[in-house]
Amino acid sequence: MNMTTKDARHIGLSKRHLFRLKKKIKEERNILLKKRTFAKLIKL
């Protein structure tokens, strides 16, 4: 939730994708991640 756009770009996520993920977290909705996105977030 506290990831900045600069951090997201560094690991390979687009700015738009980051905002969509943050919105889903705020709304407490289910987050379905693809393998590539999940792998990028695990790198952190």
Number of C-alpha atoms within 10 A of each C-alpha: 10 6 9 12 15 12 14 16 12 11 15 13 17 13 14 10 13 17 14 12 17 16 13 12 13 10 9 9 10 9 11 9 11 8 8 11 14 11 12 14 13 9 7 7
